[in-house]
Amino acid sequence: MTGHTPPAHDATKEKAIFTRSKGLTDTAFTYCAGCMHGTVHRLIAESLTELDVLEDTVGVAPVGCSVTMTKFFNCDMLQASHGRASAAATGLKRVNPEKIVFSYQGDGDLAAIGTAESIHAAARGDHITVIFINNAIYGMTGGQMAPTTMPGQITQTSPYGRIIEQDGYPLRVVEMLATLDGVAYAERVTVDSPKNIRAAKRSIKKAFEYQRDKVGYTIIEVLCTCPTNWGLNPLESADWMRENMFPYYPLGVYADVKADGYANIAEAAAARLETQRVKEAEKRAAEEAKEAAKKAAKGGGS
């Protein structure tokens, strides 16, 4: 009986299904197992490459787990002081207005020590894109309570869970910033499944497109896990995020001036102001008519 000889492998017929983005260096990610930073990095890199703006992009790294991101991106990078990434991005954009500038910040960097910088960059309508990673905890420093930590969530500094009466409520960043006239686009996404990863990429790419077209300030909040500091494995972490974070931090678009029919934040702000003026004028007219009716009734009765 003659043995079967398998056909020789022909490498020329191989078809690449997935390749590393040109927006990333060859340096391997150094994040913990199950951490979602790597996925978000890839989506940013792919978006910049597909928009053909990689060579004209400057990223700003925060202080936190992603402080090492300067090694991973194939574009110019700047390391900011803790909480100052939005301020640094503003400076970069004003000196280089034709560059695409983004900051990448965690919930401690953006929503705690960097709260002022974040709010005022949005209020000014700075033409930058902020990628905000919300994993409900301080990661690099060992798992302390963050402004986004969930009620009852146990951390190194909340061993009995976050106590609302003592620590207050978690901060909903995109909802807060969406109220500001300078914000052109604000959305919350996640990367826990193929479907949501694709949706997150569309949102990130759209944010960069708005910046390129000078529409206004854009922010994408990404709900992520932190298996190491949550004390869970990657699958358990994803389940915990869906069960606990999704109800408090709903996914969705919270501001989009172009979807509302405006070319940029200036048009949208002017329209909102005019609408409010009309409402105030109608309110005053109604009050004056009511007062006139009272006087007329009083005069007729006498």
VEXDREN-2710 file (C-alpha; in Angstrom, 1 decimal):
% VEXDREN-2710
k/r/px/py/pz
1/MET/0.0/0.0/0.0
2/THR/1.5/3.3/-1.1
3/GLY/1.4/6.2/1.5
4/HIS/-0.3/9.4/0.6
5/THR/2.0/12.4/0.0
6/PRO/0.3/15.7/0.8
7/PRO/0.8/18.4/-1.9
8/ALA/3.6/20.8/-1.3
9/HIS/2.6/24.1/0.3
10/ASP/2.5/27.0/-2.1
11/ALA/3.0/30.3/-0.2
12/THR/2.3/32.4/-3.3
13/LYS/-1.4/31.3/-3.0
14/GLU/-1.8/32.5/0.5
15/LYS/-4.3/35.3/1.1
16/ALA/-3.8/37.7/3.9
17/ILE/-7.0/37.9/6.0
18/PHE/-5.6/40.3/8.6
19/THR/-2.4/42.4/8.8
20/ARG/-1.0/44.8/11.4
21/SER/-1.9/48.4/10.7
22/LYS/0.7/50.6/9.1
23/GLY/-0.3/53.1/11.8
24/LEU/1.4/50.8/14.4
25/THR/5.1/50.1/15.0
26/ASP/6.3/46.5/15.2
27/THR/6.6/46.8/19.0
28/ALA/4.4/44.3/20.8
29/PHE/1.8/45.7/23.2
30/THR/2.8/45.4/26.8
31/TYR/-0.7/45.6/28.3
32/CYS/-2.2/43.0/30.7
33/ALA/-4.0/40.0/29.3
34/GLY/-7.6/41.0/28.4
35/CYS/-6.9/44.7/28.5
36/MET/-8.7/46.6/25.7
37/HIS/-6.1/49.3/25.1
38/GLY/-4.5/47.3/22.3
39/THR/-7.8/47.0/20.4
40/VAL/-8.5/50.7/20.7
41/HIS/-4.9/51.5/19.6
42/ARG/-5.5/49.4/16.5
43/LEU/-8.8/51.2/15.6
44/ILE/-7.1/54.6/15.9
45/ALA/-4.2/53.4/13.8
46/GLU/-6.4/51.9/11.1
47/SER/-8.6/55.1/11.0
48/LEU/-5.6/57.4/10.6
49/THR/-4.2/55.2/7.9
50/GLU/-7.4/54.9/5.9
51/LEU/-7.9/58.6/6.1
52/ASP/-4.4/59.1/4.8
53/VAL/-3.5/61.5/7.6
54/LEU/-1.0/59.3/9.5
55/GLU/2.0/61.4/8.4
56/ASP/0.2/64.6/9.6
57/THR/-0.9/63.3/13.0
58/VAL/0.4/64.0/16.4
59/GLY/-0.8/61.9/19.4
60/VAL/-0.6/62.9/23.0
61/ALA/0.0/60.2/25.6
62/PRO/-1.3/60.5/29.2
63/VAL/0.1/59.3/32.5
64/GLY/-1.5/55.9/33.1
65/CYS/-1.3/52.4/31.7
66/SER/-1.2/53.8/28.2
67/VAL/1.9/56.0/29.0
68/THR/3.8/53.4/26.8
69/MET/1.7/54.2/23.7
70/THR/4.4/56.4/22.4
71/LYS/6.2/53.2/21.4
72/PHE/3.3/51.7/19.5
73/PHE/2.1/54.4/17.1
74/ASN/3.8/55.2/13.8
75/CYS/3.1/58.9/14.1
76/ASP/4.6/61.8/16.0
77/MET/3.8/61.5/19.7
78/LEU/4.1/63.7/22.7
79/GLN/4.1/62.7/26.4
80/ALA/2.0/65.0/28.6
81/SER/2.1/65.6/32.3
82/HIS/-0.6/63.9/34.3
83/GLY/-4.0/65.3/33.4
84/ARG/-2.7/67.8/30.9
85/ALA/-3.1/65.8/27.6
86/SER/-6.0/67.9/26.4
87/ALA/-4.1/71.1/27.2
88/ALA/-1.0/69.8/25.4
89/ALA/-3.2/68.8/22.4
90/THR/-4.7/72.3/22.3
91/GLY/-1.2/73.8/22.2
92/LEU/-0.1/71.4/19.4
93/LYS/-3.2/72.2/17.3
94/ARG/-2.8/76.0/17.6
95/VAL/0.8/75.9/16.6
96/ASN/0.1/73.3/13.8
97/PRO/-3.5/73.9/12.8
98/GLU/-3.3/71.6/9.8
99/LYS/-2.2/68.6/11.8
100/ILE/-4.5/66.0/13.1
101/VAL/-4.1/66.0/16.9
102/PHE/-5.5/63.5/19.3
103/SER/-5.2/62.9/23.0
104/TYR/-5.6/59.4/24.6
105/GLN/-6.7/59.6/28.2
106/GLY/-7.9/57.3/31.0
107/ASP/-10.6/58.2/33.5
108/GLY/-8.1/59.3/36.1
109/ASP/-6.1/61.4/33.7
110/LEU/-9.2/63.0/32.0
111/ALA/-11.9/63.0/34.6
112/ALA/-9.9/63.6/37.9
113/ILE/-6.7/65.6/37.7
114/GLY/-7.4/66.7/34.2
115/THR/-11.1/67.7/34.6
116/ALA/-10.5/71.5/34.1
117/GLU/-8.3/71.0/31.0
118/SER/-10.9/68.6/29.5
119/ILE/-13.9/70.8/30.1
120/HIS/-12.3/74.0/28.8
121/ALA/-10.9/72.4/25.7
122/ALA/-14.4/71.2/24.9
123/ALA/-15.9/74.6/25.8
124/ARG/-13.5/76.4/23.5
125/GLY/-14.3/74.0/20.7
126/ASP/-10.7/73.2/20.1
127/HIS/-10.3/71.2/16.9
128/ILE/-8.8/68.1/18.6
129/THR/-10.0/64.6/19.1
130/VAL/-10.1/63.0/22.5
131/ILE/-10.1/59.2/23.0
132/PHE/-11.3/58.7/26.5
133/ILE/-10.8/55.2/28.1
134/ASN/-13.3/54.5/30.9
135/ASN/-12.5/51.3/32.8
136/ALA/-14.0/52.5/36.1
137/ILE/-10.7/52.4/38.0
138/TYR/-7.1/53.7/38.2
139/GLY/-5.1/51.1/36.4
140/MET/-1.4/51.9/36.5
141/THR/-1.3/53.0/40.1
142/GLY/-2.8/49.7/41.4
143/GLY/-6.6/49.9/41.3
144/GLN/-7.8/52.9/43.3
145/MET/-11.3/54.4/43.0
146/ALA/-11.7/56.7/40.0
147/PRO/-14.3/59.3/39.2
148/THR/-16.0/56.7/37.1
149/THR/-15.9/53.8/39.6
150/MET/-19.4/52.3/40.0
151/PRO/-21.5/52.5/43.1
152/GLY/-20.6/49.7/45.4
153/GLN/-17.5/48.7/43.4
154/ILE/-14.6/47.5/45.5
155/THR/-11.2/49.1/44.9
156/GLN/-8.0/49.6/46.8
157/THR/-9.3/52.9/48.2
158/SER/-12.9/51.8/48.5
159/PRO/-12.6/48.4/50.3
160/TYR/-16.3/48.5/51.2
161/GLY/-17.4/49.6/47.8
162/ARG/-18.0/53.1/46.5
163/ILE/-20.3/54.7/49.0
164/ILE/-22.5/57.3/47.3
165/GLU/-23.1/59.3/50.4
166/GLN/-19.4/59.6/51.0
167/ASP/-17.9/59.5/47.5
168/GLY/-20.7/60.9/45.3
169/TYR/-21.9/59.5/42.0
170/PRO/-19.7/58.3/39.0
171/LEU/-19.1/61.0/36.5
172/ARG/-20.7/60.7/33.1
173/VAL/-18.2/62.5/30.9
174/VAL/-19.7/62.6/27.4
175/GLU/-23.1/63.6/28.7
176/MET/-21.5/66.5/30.6
177/LEU/-19.4/67.7/27.7
178/ALA/-22.2/67.3/25.2
179/THR/-24.0/70.2/26.8
180/LEU/-21.2/72.6/25.7
181/ASP/-21.4/74.6/22.5
182/GLY/-17.8/73.7/21.5
183/VAL/-18.5/70.0/21.1
184/ALA/-19.2/68.8/17.6
185/TYR/-19.3/65.1/18.2
186/ALA/-19.5/63.1/21.4
187/GLU/-20.2/59.3/21.5
188/ARG/-19.8/56.4/23.9
189/VAL/-18.7/53.1/22.4
190/THR/-17.2/49.8/23.6
191/VAL/-15.0/47.1/22.1
192/ASP/-16.3/43.9/23.8
193/SER/-17.5/42.1/20.6
194/PRO/-16.8/42.1/16.9
195/LYS/-20.0/44.1/16.2
196/ASN/-19.1/46.8/18.8
197/ILE/-15.5/46.9/17.6
198/ARG/-16.6/47.7/14.1
199/ALA/-19.0/50.4/15.5
200/ALA/-16.3/51.9/17.6
201/LYS/-14.0/52.1/14.6
202/ARG/-16.7/54.0/12.6
203/SER/-17.1/56.4/15.5
204/ILE/-13.3/57.0/15.9
205/LYS/-12.9/57.5/12.2
206/LYS/-15.8/59.9/12.1
207/ALA/-14.3/62.0/14.9
208/PHE/-11.0/62.4/13.0
209/GLU/-13.0/63.3/9.9
210/TYR/-14.8/66.0/11.8
211/GLN/-11.5/67.4/13.0
212/ARG/-10.0/67.3/9.5
213/ASP/-13.1/69.3/8.3
214/LYS/-12.8/71.8/11.1
215/VAL/-16.2/71.0/12.5
216/GLY/-15.2/71.3/16.2
217/TYR/-14.1/69.4/19.3
218/THR/-14.7/65.6/19.2
219/ILE/-14.6/63.0/21.9
220/ILE/-15.1/59.3/21.9
221/GLU/-15.5/57.5/25.2
222/VAL/-14.7/53.8/25.1
223/LEU/-16.0/51.6/27.9
224/CYS/-13.2/49.1/28.7
225/THR/-12.3/46.4/31.2
226/CYS/-9.4/46.1/33.6
227/PRO/-9.1/42.4/34.5
228/THR/-6.0/42.8/36.6
229/ASN/-7.4/45.4/39.0
230/TRP/-11.0/44.1/38.9
231/GLY/-9.6/40.7/40.0
232/LEU/-11.4/38.9/37.2
233/ASN/-10.4/37.0/34.1
234/PRO/-10.9/38.6/30.7
235/LEU/-14.3/36.9/30.0
236/GLU/-15.6/37.6/33.5
237/SER/-14.5/41.2/33.1
238/ALA/-16.4/41.7/29.9
239/ASP/-19.5/40.2/31.5
240/TRP/-19.1/42.5/34.6
241/MET/-18.7/45.6/32.3
242/ARG/-21.9/44.7/30.4
243/GLU/-23.9/44.0/33.5
244/ASN/-22.7/47.0/35.6
245/MET/-21.3/49.7/33.4
246/PHE/-23.6/49.6/30.3
247/PRO/-26.8/50.6/32.3
248/TYR/-25.0/53.5/34.0
249/TYR/-23.0/54.5/30.9
250/PRO/-25.3/53.9/27.9
251/LEU/-23.7/53.5/24.5
252/GLY/-24.7/56.1/21.9
253/VAL/-24.3/59.5/20.4
254/TYR/-24.7/62.4/22.7
255/ALA/-23.8/65.3/20.3
256/ASP/-23.4/65.5/16.6
257/VAL/-23.8/68.9/15.0
258/LYS/-23.6/67.6/11.4
259/ALA/-26.4/65.1/12.1
260/ASP/-28.4/68.0/13.4
261/GLY/-27.9/69.8/10.1
262/TYR/-25.1/72.2/10.8
263/ALA/-21.7/72.6/9.2
264/ASN/-19.8/73.3/12.4
265/ILE/-20.1/74.2/16.0
266/ALA/-20.4/77.9/15.2
267/GLU/-23.6/77.4/13.1
268/ALA/-25.0/75.0/15.7
269/ALA/-24.3/77.4/18.6
270/ALA/-25.9/80.3/16.7
271/ALA/-29.0/78.3/16.0
272/ARG/-29.4/77.2/19.6
273/LEU/-29.0/80.8/20.8
274/GLU/-31.6/82.1/18.3
275/THR/-34.0/79.3/19.3
276/GLN/-33.5/80.3/22.9
277/ARG/-34.1/84.0/22.1
278/VAL/-37.4/83.1/20.4
279/LYS/-38.5/81.1/23.4
280/GLU/-37.6/83.9/25.7
281/ALA/-39.5/86.4/23.6
282/GLU/-42.5/84.1/23.4
283/LYS/-42.4/83.7/27.2
284/ARG/-42.2/87.4/27.8
285/ALA/-45.1/88.0/25.3
286/ALA/-47.2/85.4/27.1
287/GLU/-46.5/86.9/30.5
288/GLU/-47.3/90.4/29.2
289/ALA/-50.6/89.2/27.7
290/LYS/-51.5/87.5/30.9
291/GLU/-50.8/90.6/32.9
292/ALA/-52.8/92.7/30.4
293/ALA/-55.7/90.3/30.7
294/LYS/-55.6/90.6/34.5
295/LYS/-55.7/94.4/34.3
296/ALA/-58.5/94.4/31.8
297/ALA/-60.5/92.0/34.0
298/LYS/-59.9/94.2/37.1
299/GLY/-60.8/97.4/35.1
300/GLY/-64.0/95.7/33.8
301/GLY/-65.1/94.6/37.2
302/SER/-64.9/98.1/38.7
END
